[in-house]
Amino acid sequence: MTERKTRLKQRGHISDDEAKKYVLSTYTDYEILAKIHQLEKQNLSPGDKEFVEFIKTQLELDWRSPILAKLHELLDKYK
């Protein structure tokens, strides 16, 4: 398992900090992060940047807190 993670980390150009911050337990997790890296190099609209940042939070161990924060933000916006 460790060897597989090391191979995937190198292939996806995942930094040590990202490997510590995110739960990267499947190939799909590495694929998601690699696609995020590709998108971050693009000239994204503010809304797309926010969405990409939100997607990154879903790779964290505590992925529920960012969802709650976003829901609170939306509720406040539409009060």
C-alpha positions as CSV (number, residue, x, y, z in Angstrom):
1,M,0.0,0.0,0.0
2,T,2.8,2.4,0.9
3,E,4.6,1.6,-2.3
4,R,1.4,2.2,-4.3
5,K,0.9,5.6,-2.6
6,T,4.4,6.7,-3.3
7,R,4.0,5.8,-7.0
8,L,0.7,7.6,-7.3
9,K,2.1,10.6,-5.4
10,Q,5.1,10.9,-7.8
11,R,2.9,10.4,-10.8
12,G,0.4,13.0,-9.8
13,H,3.1,15.5,-8.6
14,I,1.6,15.6,-5.1
15,S,3.6,17.6,-2.6
16,D,4.4,16.2,0.9
17,D,2.1,18.9,2.4
18,E,-0.8,17.8,0.2
19,A,-0.1,14.2,1.1
20,K,-0.4,15.1,4.7
21,K,-3.4,17.4,4.4
22,Y,-5.6,15.3,2.2
23,V,-7.0,11.8,2.6
24,L,-5.6,10.2,-0.6
25,S,-6.7,6.6,-0.1
26,T,-7.8,5.7,-3.6
27,Y,-6.5,6.2,-7.2
28,T,-9.5,8.5,-7.7
29,D,-8.4,10.8,-5.0
30,Y,-5.0,11.3,-6.7
31,E,-6.8,11.8,-10.0
32,I,-9.0,14.5,-8.5
33,L,-6.0,16.3,-7.1
34,A,-4.1,16.0,-10.4
35,K,-7.1,17.6,-12.2
36,I,-7.3,20.3,-9.6
37,H,-3.6,21.1,-10.3
38,Q,-4.4,21.3,-14.0
39,L,-7.3,23.7,-13.4
40,E,-5.3,25.9,-11.0
41,K,-2.9,26.7,-13.9
42,Q,-5.8,28.0,-16.0
43,N,-7.3,31.5,-15.9
44,L,-10.5,30.5,-14.1
45,S,-13.5,32.7,-13.4
46,P,-13.9,33.7,-9.7
47,G,-16.8,31.2,-9.4
48,D,-14.8,28.4,-10.9
49,K,-11.9,29.1,-8.6
50,E,-14.2,29.0,-5.6
51,F,-15.6,25.7,-6.8
52,V,-12.1,24.2,-7.3
53,E,-11.2,25.3,-3.8
54,F,-14.4,23.7,-2.4
55,I,-13.6,20.4,-4.2
56,K,-10.2,20.3,-2.5
57,T,-11.9,20.5,0.8
58,Q,-13.7,17.3,0.0
59,L,-10.3,15.5,0.1
60,E,-9.8,16.5,3.7
61,L,-10.5,14.2,6.6
62,D,-13.0,16.7,8.0
63,W,-14.9,17.4,4.7
64,R,-18.1,18.2,6.5
65,S,-17.0,21.5,8.1
66,P,-16.5,23.2,4.7
67,I,-19.9,22.1,3.5
68,L,-21.5,23.5,6.6
69,A,-19.6,26.8,6.2
70,K,-20.7,27.1,2.6
71,L,-24.3,26.3,3.6
72,H,-24.3,29.0,6.3
73,E,-22.8,31.5,3.8
74,L,-25.6,30.7,1.3
75,L,-28.3,30.9,4.0
76,D,-27.0,34.3,5.1
77,K,-26.9,35.5,1.5
78,Y,-30.6,34.7,0.9
79,K,-32.0,35.9,4.2
